[in-house]
């Protein structure tokens, strides 16, 4: 978040005013992002009480990369992932 703000050459206080909060709050969000990165969690995990605790940064980055693909390639990737998920579920059921 800080990187994007700095690229736009916007001060924390100015961004805070734009969205109706303070520069201090913007600073807290930016520090939380840094902490999330250091811990290997998503920012959502930290601010939403673990609601997305199973989504680590590596998985999130891969999902973001897939999101940027054209629709056909994205569909192919999802179909491949579906095959592996189904195979894993079958393996787990068979192990019972």
C-alpha positions in Angstrom: 0.0 0.0 0.0 2.8 2.4 0.9 4.5 1.7 -2.4 1.4 2.5 -4.4 0.8 5.7 -2.4 4.4 6.8 -2.9 4.3 6.1 -6.6 1.4 8.5 -6.8 3.4 11.0 -4.7 0.6 11.3 -2.1 1.3 11.9 1.6 -0.4 9.8 4.2 -2.2 12.8 5.5 -3.5 13.7 2.0 -4.7 10.2 1.4 -6.4 10.1 4.7 -8.2 13.3 3.9 -9.3 11.9 0.5 -10.9 8.9 2.1 -12.2 10.6 5.2 -9.7 9.4 7.8 -6.3 10.5 9.2 -2.8 10.1 8.0 -2.2 8.1 11.2 -4.7 5.5 10.2 -3.1 5.3 6.8 0.2 4.7 8.5 -1.3 1.9 10.6 -2.7 0.2 7.5 0.7 0.4 5.9 2.5 -1.0 8.9 -0.1 -3.8 9.1 0.6 -4.7 5.4 4.3 -4.9 6.3 3.6 -7.1 9.3 1.4 -9.4 7.2 4.1 -9.8 4.6 6.7 -10.5 7.3 4.4 -13.2 8.8 3.5 -14.7 5.5 -0.2 -13.9 5.9 -2.6 -11.8 3.9 -3.7 -8.4 5.3 -7.2 -9.8 5.3 -6.1 -12.5 7.8 -4.8 -9.8 10.2 -7.7 -7.4 9.9 -10.6 -9.9 9.6 -9.8 -12.1 12.6 -8.4 -15.0 10.6 -11.3 -15.3 8.2 -8.8 -16.0 5.4 -6.2 -17.8 7.6 -5.8 -20.6 5.0 -4.8 -18.2 2.2 -1.0 -17.6 2.5 0.7 -15.0 0.4 2.1 -17.5 -2.1 -1.4 -18.8 -2.8 -2.8 -15.3 -3.0 -0.1 -14.2 -5.5 -0.8 -17.2 -7.7 -4.5 -16.4 -7.7 -3.8 -12.8 -8.6 -1.6 -14.1 -11.5 -4.3 -16.4 -12.7 -6.8 -13.5 -12.5 -4.7 -11.5 -15.0 -4.8 -14.2 -17.7 -7.1 -14.2 -20.6 -10.4 -16.1 -20.1 -9.4 -19.2 -22.0 -6.1 -19.6 -20.2 -7.8 -18.9 -16.9 -10.4 -21.5 -17.6 -7.7 -24.1 -18.5 -5.9 -23.3 -15.3 -9.0 -23.7 -13.2 -9.9 -27.0 -14.9 -6.4 -28.3 -14.1 -6.7 -27.2 -10.5 -10.1 -28.8 -10.3 -8.6 -32.2 -11.4 -6.0 -32.1 -8.7 -8.5 -31.1 -6.0 -10.9 -33.9 -7.0 -8.0 -36.4 -7.1 -6.9 -35.3 -3.6 -10.4 -35.6 -2.2 -10.7 -39.1 -3.7 -7.4 -40.1 -2.2 -8.5 -38.8 1.2 -11.8 -40.7 1.0 -10.0 -43.9 0.0 -7.6 -43.6 2.9 -10.5 -43.7 5.3 
